[in-house]
Amino acid sequence: MFDPHLVKKDFPILSRVIENKPLVYLDSASTSQKPQSVIDAITNYYANSNANIHRGVYTIAQEADAAYEATRESVKTFINAKSTEEIIFTRNTTEGINLVAYTWAEQNIHEGDIIIVSALEHHSNLIPWQQVAIKKNARLEVIPLSRNPETPYLLDMEWLKKYLTENKSVKLIAITHASNVTGTINPIKEIASLAHSLGSAKILIDGAQSAAHLPIDVQDFDCDFFAFSSHKMLGPTGVGILYGKKNLLEEMPPFLFGGDMIREVHQRDATWNDLPWKFEAGTQNIADVIAFKEAITYLTNLGMENVRQHDQKLIGYARAKLENIKNLKLHIPKNDTDMTGVISFAISGIHPHDIAEIFNSENVCIRGGNHCAKPLMESISVPATARISFSVYNTEEDIDIAIEAIMKAKKIFNIS
Ligand SMILES: Cc1ncc(COP(=O)(O)O)c(C=O)c1O
């Protein structure tokens, strides 16, 4: 195991003190902080190797090219893809999901087909599929939350199994690996197997909330697509990753057209580059992709099993404290093992935005709102929640400070 106090020292922003109070960052589900090695890699690229990729013959261009492709190799290893051809750089998770919606779904979803999402989706993995369903006259179905009081905030897997036995025209299950609201980890391996048992159905995993918290093995999951974002896993903003099985990516048309994604161009037609460059049109976010490698190295050096253990320790510690606070309701699964370090809560009589404001007066960063998951808010019958979320640099002391902020909020609002 690693010591999060030492990890914290690698993140310069976490040594900030504002109005004599140390910065406590508990909003990593929104975006994570960046270690010095990532910040240095961005500076180093611009100071020493700034050149466009895939075109220059001179030394710095070759350096940039090699560093960019080295990140792809690191991503491949991190998620255990079969080859770098299966790793496409996008801007973020949202763009990766849209890429699949505009290419694979354009070719493979037809009138009357069924797309399944879950009640736990972020808008990023809901709205693209709503749009496909509208455009194609397809049906969008939603795996509901379990109504069993023993398994709150978990998906109703019995509903899914029954639905799949009765509806054979399901073509896609698009589902989040971990919820950004409740922390719920979905049984994606089981869902992938159910999808594939239908024959022609594919599964897309939204890995935005899992890639920084759980070991990822796309071959073991047997998922067809897996989309995630660098900025939630200690890396820079502006870099997303779409993994896709090679045979599917090969059959898909390009998403964006222009420079770099072509093989041959004539005045009136063109052919497409090999994978993965077929999906990377125009000048890419070179500096940030290069720096993302350092984030992967950082997580790999900590060890993803250790990252998971650390997350579990913080969840257990926070749950024990939060459960004892009167008038506070937790919106998370019952078992720590069913979730990542994302804890939504509500305090009766205080709006989550006010909770977040009072936390800010203690220099504690948390999120209050609907977390881009409005249908989920409806499912759990709240307009919004307050949310604390962890990363590798969080400590039990951070949680203690958060608990003090909750007590302050209750005092201000005169809640017992
Ligand atoms: C579960 C989930 N999916 C998708 C996204 C979208 O990620 P991005 O904004 O990096 O595209 C988020 C962001 O919070 C998320 O939590």
The ligand as an ORCA input file, in Angstrom:
! r2SCAN-3c Opt
* xyz 0 1
  C     -19.887      8.548    -15.614
  C     -19.422      9.668    -16.490
  N     -19.500      9.520    -17.817
  C     -19.089     10.467    -18.664
  C     -18.564     11.645    -18.185
  C     -18.118     12.676    -19.164
  O     -16.732     12.832    -19.095
  P     -16.068     13.987    -19.957
  O     -16.662     15.267    -19.461
  O     -14.615     13.864    -19.630
  O     -16.394     13.713    -21.362
  C     -18.468     11.847    -16.814
  C     -17.956     13.127    -16.280
  O     -18.198     13.493    -15.153
  C     -18.898     10.837    -15.942
  O     -18.814     10.976    -14.625
*
